[in-house]
Amino acid sequence: MSKSETVPHLADTVVHANNREYPIDRLLEPLRWIFRWGSLVMLVAMISLSFIQVVSREVFTSPIMGAEELTRFMLINAVFLALPYVVSSGANIRMDEIVSMGPSKFILPLKFVAAVTAAVTFAILAGASGVAIMANLDNSTPTLGIPYWVFLGSALVSFSMTTVECAVQAVKVLQRRPLFITFAQEREPETDLDFLEDVLS
């Protein structure tokens, strides 16, 4: 058996870990739960509001004033709140196929550079969001009067948390640990759930 068959390629090794496996992940777990469930609640509220608006307009011919504006507000916040969760779980576009095409000795440096570059980029975006907040403290949406700093505040919080997640991934690359985390509810069951096979047997 050749060496290539016995030694797995670095790109094929496990890249996900339990969300409580390492101390840094346990430290960030409460914040990750806030972003994870916050984005889910915002998404459910947005879909529910859109459904209620359609029923109100088509059935009762009495649309809810400002519903479209509020829906856009929820959509923006749902996207921003979900961003750190997407990055921490590795669900974003990473082009691993391109990275894996290179020699094994270059994969770790490339992943480290990618994580550091992402952290710097999101840090710049967080700073830009803070500047935008200061410049729009007196501005608000036309119908509901939602302050612009609410939109920009969600961007600031999201980009800041994503910066932390990318920095953590850079450290994990150096420590040769799995970069991404998986929550308990997302992991596959340890035993096969072949209910139909059990019933027929």
C-alpha positions in Angstrom: 0.0 0.0 0.0 1.4 3.4 -1.0 2.1 6.2 1.4 -0.6 8.4 -0.3 -3.2 5.7 0.6 -2.2 5.4 4.2 -1.7 9.0 5.1 -4.7 11.2 4.6 -4.3 14.5 2.8 -4.5 17.5 5.1 -7.5 18.9 3.3 -9.4 15.6 4.0 -8.9 15.7 7.8 -11.7 16.6 10.2 -12.4 20.3 10.0 -15.4 20.4 12.5 -15.3 20.0 16.3 -17.8 19.9 19.1 -18.8 23.5 20.1 -17.5 22.8 23.6 -14.4 20.8 22.8 -11.9 23.6 23.3 -11.7 26.3 26.0 -12.0 29.2 23.5 -15.2 27.6 22.0 -16.7 27.2 25.5 -15.9 30.8 26.2 -17.6 32.0 23.0 -20.5 29.6 23.2 -23.0 32.0 24.9 -22.4 34.7 22.3 -22.7 32.1 19.5 -26.1 31.0 20.9 -27.3 34.6 21.0 -26.4 35.2 17.3 -27.7 31.8 16.3 -31.1 32.0 17.9 -31.3 35.8 17.3 -31.0 35.3 13.6 -33.6 32.4 13.7 -36.1 34.5 15.7 -35.6 37.4 13.2 -36.1 35.1 10.3 -39.3 33.6 11.7 -40.7 37.1 12.5 -39.9 38.3 9.0 -41.7 35.4 7.4 -44.7 35.7 9.7 -45.0 39.4 9.1 -44.9 38.9 5.3 -47.6 36.2 5.6 -49.8 38.5 7.8 -49.3 41.4 5.4 -50.5 39.2 2.4 -53.5 38.0 4.3 -54.4 41.6 5.4 -54.1 43.0 1.9 -55.7 40.2 -0.1 -58.4 39.0 2.3 -59.2 42.1 4.4 -58.1 44.7 1.9 -56.4 46.5 4.8 -52.6 46.3 4.5 -50.5 47.0 7.6 -48.8 50.4 7.2 -45.0 50.1 7.3 -44.9 46.3 7.0 -42.6 46.3 4.0 -40.2 48.6 5.8 -40.3 46.5 8.9 -39.7 43.3 6.8 -36.7 44.9 5.2 -35.4 45.8 8.6 -35.8 42.2 9.8 -34.1 40.8 6.7 -31.1 43.1 7.1 -30.8 42.1 10.8 -31.3 38.4 10.1 -28.4 38.4 7.6 -26.1 40.3 9.9 -26.9 38.2 13.0 -26.4 35.0 11.0 -23.0 36.0 9.7 -20.8 35.0 12.7 -22.7 31.7 13.0 -22.1 30.9 9.3 -18.4 31.7 9.6 -17.9 29.7 12.8 -19.6 26.6 11.3 -17.7 26.9 8.0 -20.8 27.3 5.9 -19.4 30.3 4.1 -17.7 30.0 0.7 -14.1 29.1 1.3 -12.9 27.6 -2.0 -11.4 24.6 -0.2 -11.2 22.8 -3.5 -8.7 25.3 -4.8 -6.7 25.2 -1.6 -6.6 21.4 -1.6 -5.1 21.4 -5.1 -1.8 22.7 -3.8 1.0 20.8 -2.0 0.2 19.8 1.6 3.0 22.0 3.0 1.2 25.1 1.6 -2.3 24.3 2.9 -1.8 25.4 6.5 -0.1 28.7 5.5 -2.8 29.4 3.0 -5.5 28.7 5.6 -3.7 30.9 8.1 -3.4 33.8 5.6 -7.1 33.4 4.7 -8.2 33.6 8.3 -6.0 36.6 9.1 -7.1 38.4 6.0 -10.8 37.7 6.8 -10.3 39.0 10.4 -8.6 42.2 9.2 -11.4 42.7 6.6 -14.2 42.3 9.1 -12.4 44.5 11.6 -12.3 47.3 8.9 -16.0 46.7 8.2 -16.7 47.0 11.9 -14.8 50.2 12.1 -16.6 51.6 9.1 -20.0 50.6 10.7 -19.0 52.6 13.8 -18.2 55.6 11.8 -21.5 55.3 9.9 -23.4 55.1 13.2 -21.8 58.4 14.4 -22.7 60.1 11.1 -26.3 58.9 11.1 -27.5 59.3 14.7 -30.2 61.8 13.6 -31.5 59.8 10.6 -34.4 57.4 10.5 -36.6 55.5 8.1 -39.4 57.5 6.5 -42.5 55.5 7.5 -41.8 53.9 10.9 -39.0 56.2 12.0 -36.6 53.4 12.8 -33.2 55.0 13.6 -30.4 54.2 11.1 -28.1 53.4 14.0 -30.2 50.3 14.7 -29.4 48.9 11.2 -25.8 50.0 11.5 -25.6 48.7 15.0 -26.4 45.2 14.0 -23.7 45.5 11.3 -21.2 46.7 13.9 -22.0 43.8 16.3 -22.0 41.3 13.6 -18.7 42.3 12.0 -17.1 42.6 15.4 -18.1 39.0 16.3 -17.1 37.7 12.9 -13.7 39.3 13.4 -13.3 37.4 16.6 -14.4 34.1 14.9 -11.8 34.6 12.1 -9.1 35.4 14.6 -10.0 32.2 16.6 -9.7 30.2 13.3 -6.3 31.7 12.7 -5.1 30.5 16.1 -6.7 27.1 15.5 -4.7 26.8 12.2 -1.5 27.3 14.1 -2.5 24.8 16.7 -3.6 22.3 14.0 -7.1 22.0 15.4 -10.4 21.7 13.6 -11.3 25.2 12.4 -15.1 25.0 12.6 -17.6 24.1 15.3 -20.8 22.1 15.2 -23.6 22.4 17.7 -25.1 19.3 19.4 -28.4 19.7 17.5 -26.5 19.7 14.2 -24.5 16.5 14.7 -25.6 13.2 13.1 -26.9 10.6 15.5 -24.4 8.0 16.6 -26.7 5.1 15.7 -28.6 4.6 12.5 -32.3 5.5 12.7 -33.6 2.8 10.4 -37.1 2.8 11.7 -38.6 1.3 8.6 -36.1 -1.6 8.6 -36.8 -2.3 12.2 -40.5 -2.4 11.6 -40.2 -4.7 8.6 -37.8 -7.1 10.2 
